[in-house]
Amino acid sequence: MPNTKALGLTAAVAALALGLTACGGGGNGGGGGEGEGDTLQFGYIFPESGDLSFLGPPQITAAEYAIQEINDAGGVLGTELPAIVGGDEAGDAAQANEAANRLLDDGVDAVLGAAASGMSMAIIDSVTGDEVVQCSGSNTSPDFTDYDDGGYYFRTAPSDLMQGPVLAETILADGHQSVAVGYRADDYGEGLANSVIEALEASGAEVTAKESYDPNATNFDAVVGALADSEPDAVVLVSFEEGVQAISGLLEAGIGADQMYSADGMNSTSLSETVNEGDPSVMAGFKGTAPGVDAPEFEQALAEFNPDLEDYQYAAQVYDCAITVALAAEAAGSTEPSTFVSEMANVTRDGEKCTTFAECSELLADGTDIDFDGVSGPLDFDDNGDVTAASFMIYGFNDDGEYEVVDYVESNAAE
């Protein structure tokens, strides 16, 4: 589908939009108000339940922490931000869309999320069609790059077109040359599986099997059998929580954990205990990749903000989404989404480098163009709302089955 990122309004349409804004708030009224006296209202769609519920706490915490940081620096256009309005994507497209519609009815100006690519596909037409900015910190499906979103969708997580080669290089570096790939039959699974396969084959590796499965399946015997029967050196599982059943099946079929690889959908510190609570060491050698950044100071700040937080996956990316939205509103001098959306990319490139809301907003107040470099990386949004550079972590499980970060690597979309 062609991309329509061009934004311009005729004078007549702009006048009409301003008139409508004066009569109501955001959501179905076209976003929040314009001007210094109006409040920027965030909403989120994150997984509070479902297969990706482990991603909910770090993303919600990051969003709330960003709002606190913004308010500590004086708010947006001199007005403090209210508490964020939440919604549960729940791993279900219908529920995610219902949650998004409730946020729009509440008049939000920006939606953070959804976490899963499939859930964002379920809500993107409602959100962007209402001229509300959407920014996800964890959507990785390549399908969003050219999606017809009117220019209102952005993501601080890199496309799987960038993650696929990193995962392939990790597998090849371990000496594997024949690889079987099992994946969820959804936007996330298909996008990442194809990216990994393309990178593996470009490097001369053989893909012995490519097997998709229904994410709602309760039995994985057929998929496990097909993968194991292809006699690969290694197996890639592009899965969420349901992948635990596939891991167990592969272990029973004689495929060792040190031959298995996954990605961000299974990047959980408790994965080994979920696979075998009595003997987590069965996961020794298992590896995966995920967008991630070495930011101990940020993680420490989040831990102090929420002492119960255990996982930090995508927290930095969500935080950067919120800060970018706030800076765009500052740069535009408006909390109206149809006005500040044109500054979303601008505040992340071609200006003076800055790394916090306080620092960047001071520069904007002085009339200086800014280039916000976030916790997750330099961002540099392109015209499709994609980041052009990103950091990835390689995670794994040691001999005792304990989670560890093996390394961080940088990737550039131009490479």
C-alpha positions in Angstrom: 0.0 0.0 0.0 1.5 3.4 -0.9 2.7 5.6 1.9 1.0 9.0 2.4 3.3 10.9 4.7 2.7 14.2 3.2 0.8 16.3 5.6 -0.2 19.8 4.4 -3.5 21.5 5.0 -5.2 24.1 2.9 -6.0 27.4 4.7 -9.7 26.5 4.7 -9.2 23.1 6.1 -6.8 24.4 8.8 -9.4 27.0 9.8 -12.1 24.4 10.1 -9.8 22.1 12.2 -9.1 25.0 14.6 -12.8 25.7 14.9 -13.6 22.1 15.7 -10.8 22.0 18.2 -12.3 25.0 20.1 -15.5 23.0 20.5 -14.0 19.9 22.0 -11.1 17.7 23.1 -9.1 15.0 21.3 -10.2 11.6 19.9 -13.2 11.9 17.6 -12.9 15.7 17.9 -9.5 15.5 16.2 -7.1 15.5 19.1 -6.3 17.8 22.0 -6.5 21.5 22.0 -4.0 24.0 20.6 -2.0 26.6 22.4 -0.1 27.0 25.6 -3.2 26.7 27.9 -4.1 23.2 26.6 -2.9 19.9 28.0 -1.2 17.1 26.1 -2.9 13.8 26.9 -1.2 10.5 26.4 -2.9 7.1 26.2 -1.4 3.6 25.9 -2.4 0.3 24.5 -0.1 -2.3 26.1 -0.4 -6.0 27.1 -1.7 -6.1 30.6 -2.8 -9.7 29.9 -2.2 -12.3 27.2 0.9 -13.9 25.7 2.9 -10.7 25.9 1.8 -9.6 29.4 5.5 -9.7 30.5 6.0 -6.7 28.2 3.3 -4.7 30.0 5.1 -3.6 33.2 8.3 -2.2 31.5 6.3 -0.4 28.8 3.8 1.1 31.2 6.5 2.0 33.7 8.5 3.7 31.0 5.5 5.8 29.8 4.7 6.9 33.3 8.4 7.7 34.0 8.6 9.8 30.9 5.6 11.8 31.9 7.1 12.4 35.3 10.4 13.6 33.7 8.4 15.9 31.4 6.4 17.4 34.3 9.6 17.8 36.4 10.9 20.0 33.6 7.8 22.2 33.5 5.4 20.2 31.4 4.6 20.8 27.7 4.0 24.4 26.8 4.0 25.3 30.4 1.3 22.9 31.4 1.9 19.7 33.4 0.7 16.4 31.8 -2.1 14.5 33.4 -1.8 10.8 34.2 -1.7 8.5 31.2 -5.0 6.8 30.2 -4.5 3.0 29.7 -5.9 0.2 27.6 -5.1 -3.5 27.4 -4.3 -5.0 24.0 -4.7 -8.5 25.6 -3.3 -10.3 22.6 -6.7 -10.0 20.9 -7.3 -7.7 18.0 -11.0 -7.0 18.9 -10.1 -6.1 22.5 -7.2 -4.0 21.3 -9.4 -2.0 19.0 -12.1 -1.6 21.7 -9.4 -0.2 24.0 -8.2 2.2 21.3 -11.6 3.5 20.7 -12.1 4.1 24.4 -8.9 6.2 24.4 -10.1 8.2 21.4 -13.4 8.8 23.1 -11.4 10.1 26.1 -9.7 12.6 23.8 -6.1 11.5 23.8 -3.6 13.3 21.6 -1.1 10.5 21.3 -1.3 6.7 21.7 1.8 4.8 22.9 1.7 1.2 21.6 0.5 -1.3 20.8 3.2 -3.7 21.8 2.6 -6.4 19.3 2.7 -5.7 15.6 -0.5 -7.5 15.0 -2.3 -5.5 17.7 -1.1 -2.2 16.2 -2.4 -3.4 12.8 -5.8 -3.9 14.6 -5.8 -0.3 15.9 -3.8 1.8 13.4 -6.7 2.7 11.2 -8.8 3.9 14.1 -6.0 5.9 15.7 -4.3 7.5 12.7 -7.7 7.9 10.9 -8.7 10.1 13.8 -5.6 12.2 13.3 -4.1 11.1 16.6 -0.4 10.4 16.7 0.6 6.7 17.3 4.1 5.7 18.5 5.1 2.2 19.3 8.2 1.2 21.1 8.0 -2.5 20.0 6.4 -2.9 16.6 8.9 -4.6 14.3 6.9 -5.8 11.4 8.2 -4.5 8.0 4.5 -3.9 7.0 4.3 -0.6 8.8 7.0 1.1 6.7 4.7 1.6 3.7 1.4 1.5 5.5 -1.1 4.2 4.6 -1.3 5.9 8.0 -1.6 9.5 6.9 1.8 10.3 8.5 0.6 9.7 12.0 2.3 6.4 12.9 5.9 6.2 14.2 8.0 3.5 15.9 11.2 3.7 17.9 11.7 -0.1 17.6 13.6 -1.1 14.4 12.0 -3.0 11.6 12.6 -6.8 11.5 14.4 -6.0 8.2 17.2 -4.8 10.6 16.8 -7.6 13.3 16.8 -10.5 10.8 20.4 -10.1 9.7 21.5 -9.7 13.4 19.9 -13.0 14.3 21.3 -14.7 11.2 24.8 -13.4 12.0 24.5 -14.7 15.6 23.5 -18.2 14.3 26.3 -18.3 11.7 28.9 -17.1 14.2 28.1 -20.2 16.3 29.1 -22.3 13.3 25.6 -23.4 12.1 25.1 -23.8 8.4 21.7 -25.6 8.1 18.8 -24.0 9.9 15.1 -24.8 10.3 12.7 -22.0 11.0 9.4 -22.2 12.8 7.2 -19.1 13.1 3.8 -17.6 14.1 1.5 -17.1 11.2 1.0 -13.4 11.8 2.6 -10.0 10.9 5.4 -10.4 13.4 6.2 -14.0 12.7 6.2 -13.8 8.9 8.1 -10.6 8.7 11.0 -11.7 11.0 11.1 -15.3 9.6 11.5 -14.0 6.1 14.1 -11.5 7.1 16.2 -14.2 8.9 15.8 -16.6 6.0 16.9 -14.1 3.5 20.0 -13.2 5.5 20.9 -16.8 6.1 20.6 -17.8 2.5 22.5 -14.7 1.4 25.4 -15.9 3.6 25.3 -19.4 2.0 23.5 -21.2 4.8 20.8 -23.8 4.0 17.3 -23.4 5.3 16.1 -27.0 5.8 12.5 -26.2 6.8 10.2 -23.2 7.0 7.1 -24.0 9.1 4.4 -21.6 10.2 1.8 -22.3 12.9 -1.4 -20.9 14.2 -0.6 -18.7 17.2 -3.7 -20.0 19.0 -2.7 -23.7 18.5 -2.6 -25.9 21.5 -0.6 -28.7 19.9 2.8 -28.2 18.2 3.7 -31.8 17.4 3.4 -31.4 13.6 5.6 -28.2 13.6 8.2 -29.7 15.9 8.2 -33.0 13.9 8.8 -31.1 10.6 11.6 -29.0 12.1 13.4 -31.9 13.7 12.9 -34.2 10.7 14.8 -31.7 8.5 17.9 -32.5 10.6 19.2 -29.0 11.0 22.2 -27.7 12.8 20.0 -25.1 14.4 16.4 -24.1 14.8 14.9 -20.6 14.9 11.6 -20.1 16.7 9.8 -16.7 16.0 7.3 -17.1 18.8 5.7 -15.5 21.8 4.9 -17.4 25.0 3.4 -20.3 23.0 6.9 -21.1 21.8 7.6 -22.8 25.1 5.7 -25.8 23.9 7.8 -26.0 20.8 11.0 -25.7 22.8 9.9 -28.6 25.0 9.0 -30.7 22.0 12.3 -30.0 20.3 14.2 -30.9 23.4 12.3 -34.2 23.5 13.2 -34.7 19.8 16.9 -34.5 20.6 17.5 -30.9 19.5 19.6 -29.2 22.2 18.9 -25.8 23.6 22.3 -24.7 22.3 20.9 -25.3 18.8 17.9 -23.1 19.4 17.5 -19.4 18.7 14.6 -16.9 19.0 14.0 -13.2 19.1 12.3 -10.4 21.1 9.0 -12.3 21.4 10.7 -14.8 23.8 13.1 -12.5 25.4 12.0 -13.1 29.0 14.3 -13.5 32.1 12.0 -16.3 33.3 11.9 -18.3 30.0 14.1 -21.2 31.3 11.9 -21.6 34.4 8.8 -21.6 32.2 10.3 -24.3 30.1 11.3 -26.5 33.1 10.8 -25.0 36.6 12.5 -28.0 38.2 15.6 -27.8 36.0 16.1 -24.5 34.2 19.6 -25.7 33.1 17.9 -27.5 30.2 17.9 -24.1 28.5 21.7 -23.7 28.7 23.1 -22.3 25.4 19.7 -21.0 24.1 20.2 -17.6 22.4 18.1 -14.8 20.9 18.2 -11.3 19.7 16.0 -8.3 20.6 16.1 -4.5 20.2 18.0 -3.5 23.3 20.4 -0.9 24.6 23.1 -0.9 27.2 21.6 1.8 29.5 22.3 0.9 33.1 21.6 4.4 34.4 18.2 4.4 32.7 17.3 1.0 34.0 18.4 2.0 37.5 16.1 5.1 37.3 13.2 2.9 36.2 13.9 0.5 39.1 13.8 3.3 41.6 10.6 4.6 40.0 9.0 1.1 40.1 10.9 -1.2 42.5 8.7 -4.2 41.4 9.9 -4.0 37.8 11.7 -7.2 36.7 12.0 -6.9 32.9 13.1 -3.8 30.9 12.4 -5.0 27.4 11.3 -2.1 25.2 11.2 0.3 28.1 13.8 2.6 26.5 11.9 2.7 23.2 8.6 3.5 24.8 10.2 6.2 26.9 11.7 7.7 23.7 8.3 7.7 22.0 6.8 9.7 24.8 9.6 12.2 24.9 9.6 12.7 21.1 5.8 13.4 21.2 6.3 16.0 23.9 9.2 17.6 22.1 7.2 17.7 18.9 4.4 19.5 20.7 6.9 22.0 22.1 8.4 22.6 18.7 5.0 23.1 17.1 3.8 25.3 19.9 0.6 23.2 20.0 -0.8 20.1 21.6 -3.0 19.5 18.5 -1.9 16.2 16.9 -2.6 17.4 13.3 -0.2 20.3 14.1 2.6 18.7 16.0 2.8 15.5 13.9 4.8 17.4 11.3 7.5 18.0 14.0 7.8 14.3 15.0 10.6 13.5 12.6 12.1 17.0 12.7 13.0 16.9 16.4 15.0 13.7 15.9 17.3 14.9 13.2 19.3 17.8 11.6 19.6 20.0 14.7 21.7 20.4 17.9 22.1 17.2 19.8 20.3 16.8 23.1 19.3 13.8 25.2 16.7 14.8 27.7 13.3 16.6 27.6 14.6 19.3 29.9 17.7 20.0 27.7 15.9 19.7 24.4 12.9 21.9 25.5 15.3 24.6 26.6 16.9 24.6 23.2 13.5 24.8 21.5 12.6 27.8 23.8 15.7 29.5 22.5 14.7 29.0 18.9 17.3 26.2 18.3 16.5 23.3 16.0 17.1 20.0 17.9 18.2 16.5 17.2 16.9 14.3 20.1 19.0 11.3 20.7 17.0 8.9 22.9 17.9 6.3 25.5 17.3 3.7 22.8 19.6 5.3 20.2 19.8 8.3 17.8 16.3 7.7 16.4 16.6 9.8 13.2 13.1 9.1 12.0 12.8 8.8 8.2 9.9 9.9 6.2 8.0 6.6 7.0 8.3 7.1 10.7 11.0 4.4 11.0 14.2 4.7 13.0 17.3 4.4 10.7 19.7 3.1 13.3 19.3 0.8 16.3 21.0 -1.2 19.0 20.3 -4.9 19.5 21.1 -7.2 22.4 22.1 -10.8 22.1 20.6 -12.7 25.1 21.1 -16.2 26.3 21.0 -18.7 29.1 24.2 -19.9 30.9 25.0 -23.4 32.2 22.6 -23.0 35.1 19.8 -21.7 32.9 20.2 -18.2 34.1 19.3 -15.3 31.8 22.2 -13.1 30.6 23.0 -10.5 28.0 25.8 -11.8 25.8 26.5 -8.7 23.7 25.1 -5.5 22.1 25.5 -4.8 18.4 24.6 -1.8 16.3 22.7 -1.9 13.1 22.0 0.7 10.4 19.0 0.5 8.0 21.3 1.6 5.2 23.6 -1.4 5.6 
